Amino acid sequence: MSSDWPLVRLGDHVDSCLGKMLDAKKNKGMPQQYLGNSNVRWGTFDLVDLAEMKFELHEEERYSLHPGDLVVCEGGEPGRCAIWTGSPGMKIQKALHRIRPKDTLDNYYLFYWFCLAAKTGTLEPYFTGTTIKHLTGKAITALEVPLPPVSIQRSIVDILKSLDDRITLLRETNATLEAIAQALFKSWFVDFDPVRAKMQGRAPEGIDEDTVALFPDAFEESELGAVPRGWRTAEFGEILELTKGCSYKGDGLSEFNGAYMFNLGCFNAHRIFATQKVKRYTGDYKPHHEVVAGDLIIANTDMTQSREILGRPVFVPDGMTPGFISHHVFRVKVKVGETRQAEALRAFIFFALQQNSFRERAIGFATGTTVLALPAAAVLGSPICLPTEQTLEKFSDVVRPIFQKIRENEKQADLFSDARDTLLPRLISGQLRLPEAQAELEAVDAV
C-alpha cells in the first residue's frame, strides 16, 4: 500500500494489549462479561449472549476497555476491528487485541487504515500460521502505517465517517420500517387483534373503518385452534409451488460478467431483499431457474448448525437482470396469476415464513449432519390460516410503500458505501487531498 505520508511503526504510536487467556487455573476473582472474537464485527459489536469469565482486581485496568479503544481480532479473520463506544470496563478475551492510540494517532483513522489494509492484503505478511492465521501482539507493533499530521487524520475521518454515519442512519431507518411491517403482520394474522377488538366492542387502533370492515367479529374452531370466522386453514402447498435452483459449475463464476446468481450467501443475515453476496455466472442454466424482481426465494440449505438460514425468505431486488437461483435455493411461485393477488400472497408468505411456528417446523424437518437440508415437503405441508383475498390485498397495499422505501434506502446506502470505498485508499495514501475529497463528497450528495 504505497503512500505519500511517512510510514511509521504502529507500536511507537499505540498502547496495545492482548486479552485474558481462558485458563481454569487463572480463573479467579469476580465473574464479568467479556468480548470474544465472535463479538467483533467490522465497525460494530454483537453484544448478544456475552460469556462471563472471572477477573481479579489487579487485572481490571489491563483487560478493561475505555471508550475509543480499537478492538482488533487476533484470529478468525485477523484484523477485523471496531471502536468501543460503550461504557468503560468491558473486558476482552485473548482472541482480541486492545489498541489505545497515543496523541499522534487518531483512533478512527487507525480503524479505517485496518479496513483498507484488510481489503488490500497489507496485513497478510504479518500473519502467522498456515491453516489458521493469527495476528500476534508482536505483529501488531510491527505494522507500518502511513501517518499524516493529526489534523489531517481527523479531516480524513470526518469525510469517511460522515458517509458511514449516513449509511448507519439509513439502515436504522430500514430496521424501523421493517419492524412496523412485522408488527402489522403479527397483529392482523397471528394475534388477530382487529377481530378481538371487534368482539369486545372496541375500535381497533390505527385502522380506518374500511379496513376494520374486512375483519370478522368472531372466531371459529379449526385444526389450528381458534381462527377468525370466514378464514380458512390450509397448507402452503395449496397456494404455492417450489422450484429448486441450478447446480452450477465453479468455473462459470465471474467477478463482473454474466447473470446474477442468487445463492446461499444471500441469506447469511436477515434482510428483505437479496442484495448481498449475489454472484455472477457465465455458465448455462434452465429457464425454470430464472427469477425476476419481486420473486420470493427461500434458502433450502444451511452450512452451519444454527439452523437459522433454513427456510429464510428474501425478495429478488430490482436491477439484477438476468437472474437465476442456485440449487441451495427454492423459488416460490404462487398459484394465482401475476396479479395484485399474487403480490399480496407473496408478501403474506414472506412474513409467515418468519413466524415461530414455521421456524420450529423448518428446524424439526432439517435433514443431514454437517450440511442441513430443508425438504420441499416440509414447506409445502406447513399449515397456515388464510385470510380473505380482500384482507390480503389490503395488507399488501400497506406494506408495499414500506418495502419500496426500504429498497430506496438500500440503494442510497450502496451509493454512500461505494463513495467511501473509492475515497478510502486515496485519502489514506495521500494521493487525494482534502479539498478534492470534499468536492467528491458533495457530488455524491447531489445525486
C-alpha positions, 0 to 999 in steps of 0.5 A: 500500500504505497503512500505519500505520508511517512510510514511509521511503526504502529507500536511507537504510536499505540498502547496495545494489549492482548486479552485474558487467556481462558485458563481454569487455573487463572480463573479467579476473582469476580465473574464479568462479561467479556468480548470474544472474537465472535463479538467483533464485527467490522465497525460494530459489536454483537453484544448478544449472549456475552460469556462471563469469565472471572477477573481479579482486581489487579487485572481490571485496568489491563483487560478493561476497555475505555471508550475509543479503544480499537478492538482488533481480532487476533484470529478468525479473520485477523484484523477485523476491528471496531471502536468501543463506544460503550461504557468503560470496563468491558473486558476482552478475551485473548482472541482480541487485541486492545489498541489505545492510540497515543496523541499522534494517532487518531483512533478512527483513522487507525480503524479505517487504515485496518479496513483498507489494509484488510481489503488490500492484503497489507496485513497478510505478511504479518500473519502467522500460521498456515491453516489458521492465521493469527495476528500476534501482539508482536505483529501488531507493533510491527505494522507500518502505517502511513501517518499524516499530521493529526489534523489531517487524520481527523479531516480524513475521518470526518469525510469517511465517517460522515458517509458511514454515519449516513449509511448507519442512519439509513439502515436504522431507518430500514430496521424501523420500517421493517419492524412496523411491517412485522408488527402489522403482520403479527397483529392482523394474522397471528394475534388477530387483534382487529377481530378481538377488538371487534368482539369486545366492542372496541375500535381497533387502533390505527385502522380506518373503518374500511379496513376494520370492515374486512375483519370478522367479529368472531372466531371459529374452531379449526385444526389450528385452534381458534381462527377468525370466522370466514378464514380458512386453514390450509397448507402452503402447498395449496397456494404455492409451488417450489422450484429448486435452483441450478447446480452450477459449475465453479468455473462459470463464476465471474467477478463482473460478467454474466447473470446474477446468481442468487445463492446461499450467501444471500441469506447469511443475515436477515434482510428483505431483499437479496442484495448481498453476496449475489454472484455472477455466472457465465455458465448455462442454466434452465429457464425454470431457474430464472427469477425476476424482481419481486420473486420470493426465494427461500434458502433450502440449505444451511452450512452451519448448525444454527439452523437459522438460514433454513427456510429464510425468505428474501425478495429478488431486488430490482436491477439484477437482470438476468437472474437465476437461483442456485440449487441451495435455493427454492423459488416460490411461485404462487398459484394465482396469476401475476396479479395484485393477488399474487403480490399480496400472497407473496408478501403474506408468505414472506412474513409467515415464513418468519413466524415461530411456528414455521421456524420450529417446523423448518428446524424439526424437518432439517435433514443431514449432519454437517450440511442441513437440508430443508425438504420441499415437503416440509414447506409445502405441508406447513399449515397456515390460516388464510385470510380473505383475498380482500384482507390480503390485498389490503395488507399488501397495499400497506406494506408495499410503500414500506418495502419500496422505501426500504429498497430506496434506502438500500440503494442510497446506502450502496451509493454512500458505501461505494463513495467511501470505498473509492475515497478510502485508499486515496485519502489514506495514501495521500494521493487525494487531498482534502479539498478534492475529497470534499468536492467528491463528497458533495457530488455524491450528495447531489445525486 
